[in-house]
Amino acid sequence: MKTHLLVWLSLMLLLGLTVVAWQYHLGFLMALAIAVTKAALVIAFFMHLRKESPLTKFVAGAVLFWLLILFGFTLADYFSRLGF
């Protein structure tokens, strides 16, 4: 119960950071970092990934790695169209 409360408080703190980042236009990367942190907390604690088998953890890690590759290709395409 204590762990859930700490995770919930962390999520509320990150929600506050999201609002501040939006108000002060801190940028896409800041918003993405906050969102990834919130998603990691939800996956690890509320979806009980911490207590799963090593194979399940490996698959979750592979999915995140693949997602990073896709984001990387998307950003590369975006920046190449801007003429950097």
ChimeraX attribute file (.defattr): number of C-alpha atoms within 10 A of each C-alpha:
attribute: neighborCount
match mode: 1-to-1
recipient: residues
	/A:1	6
	/A:2	7
	/A:3	9
	/A:4	11
	/A:5	10
	/A:6	11
	/A:7	18
	/A:8	16
	/A:9	12
	/A:10	15
	/A:11	18
	/A:12	13
	/A:13	12
	/A:14	16
	/A:15	15
	/A:16	12
	/A:17	15
	/A:18	18
	/A:19	12
	/A:20	12
	/A:21	16
	/A:22	14
	/A:23	9
	/A:24	8
	/A:25	11
	/A:26	12
	/A:27	10
	/A:28	10
	/A:29	9
	/A:30	15
	/A:31	17
	/A:32	12
	/A:33	12
	/A:34	17
	/A:35	15
	/A:36	12
	/A:37	15
	/A:38	19
	/A:39	12
	/A:40	14
	/A:41	17
	/A:42	16
	/A:43	14
	/A:44	16
	/A:45	15
	/A:46	13
	/A:47	12
	/A:48	10
	/A:49	17
	/A:50	13
	/A:51	11
	/A:52	11
	/A:53	9
	/A:54	11
	/A:55	9
	/A:56	13
	/A:57	15
	/A:58	11
	/A:59	11
	/A:60	14
	/A:61	12
	/A:62	12
	/A:63	12
	/A:64	12
	/A:65	12
	/A:66	12
	/A:67	12
	/A:68	12
	/A:69	12
	/A:70	12
	/A:71	12
	/A:72	12
	/A:73	12
	/A:74	12
	/A:75	12
	/A:76	11
	/A:77	11
	/A:78	12
	/A:79	11
	/A:80	10
	/A:81	9
	/A:82	7
	/A:83	6
	/A:84	6
